[in-house]
C-alpha cells in the first residue's frame, strides 16, 4: 500500500463524505416539515443512517401517511443495503460481533462505492472506514442544523444541496467508466444498465425506488467473459 495511493483514497473518501454529509441539512428540514422535533430527526440519523429510507419515512409522514406506510417505504428502500452487504462482506471481512454490527450500520450507497472502487482490500477497508466515519459525523451534525434552522433554509439552498450528491457520485463513477481495457467490461455494463433502469422508472415510481430496482442491472450485465477476466 503506497503512501500516494493511501492519500488518494483518504482524499476521495473524506471529500465524498463531507459532500454527502452536508445533505443532512435537507433531511433535517424535511423532518421538521413532517412534524418531527429536532431530537427525533437526530435519532433517525443516528440509528437508521440511510438517507433514502430516512427521506422516504418523513416524506410519507409529511404527506399525511400513517406510520405503517412510512416504515414500509423506508424498509423497501433499505433492502438495497442487504445487497451491498453481501458484496462487501468478503471484501471487508469484519471479525467479531461488534465489528460486524458496526460495519453493517455503515453499509450505504456511498461507502459501498468507495470500497468497491479501491484498488485492493486494504485500501477498500480504509475507504470504507474513512468514508463511513466522515459521512456519519457530518450527516448527523447537519441533520440537527437543518432541523433547528429549517425556517431559514430557502429554496435556493435546497436546490444547491440537491445537486451535491449526484455531482459527488459522478466524480467517483466517471474514472471507472473511462478505464478502458484495464477495467472489466462487466463493471461498465452494470453502471450503464443501472443508470438506464433508474432513468426509465423515474417518471413512474416514488423517489428512491429506482435505486432498489436498478440492482437488476447486475443480472442483466451477465458474468465476465473469459477475455474480460484476462483483461481485469
Protein Blocks (a to p, Z undefined) as FASTA:
>chain_A
ZZklmmmmmmmmmmmmmmmmmmmmmmmmmmmmnopafklmmmmmmmnopaklmmmmmmmm
mnopafklmmmmmmmmmmmmmmmmmmmmmmnopghjklmmmmmmmmcfklmmmmmmpmbf
klmmmmmmmmmmmmmmmmmmmmmmmmmmmmmmcfklmmmmmmmmmmmmmmmmmmmmmnmm
mlcfklmmmmmmmmmmmmmmmmmmcehjlmmmmmmmmmmnopadfklmmmZZ
